[in-house]
Amino acid sequence: MAKDLKNASVKNDAPIWAKLAEYALKPSIARRNINLNRVGQLTKESDTVVFPGKVLGTGNVPHKITLCSFSISNSAANKIIENGGKIISYSNLIEQNPTGKGVVLLG
């Protein structure tokens, strides 16, 4: 994953992918967790969001978002999908936003 992110950063001149690659190389103990209620506070309608850690299902997101994270709990994924949002992989995110423009990096 880190190698793909670094390649996308160089190819598309997008520093956001290099930053994500740095987070991917950190040990899992150093990664952060975030609850859905905090994601809802930090985002707005139709945002594309990347979180380099685990998204947990406490709370709710009151609007549609497209989320990419290193890990997500089943309850968090279900709540986002029920609200009309989407969960996508990092490779799909790079395809949709090669330069990283419009992507919100949380964390």
Order of alpha helices (4+ residues) and beta strands (2+ residues): alpha-alpha-beta-alpha-beta-beta-alpha-beta-alpha-beta
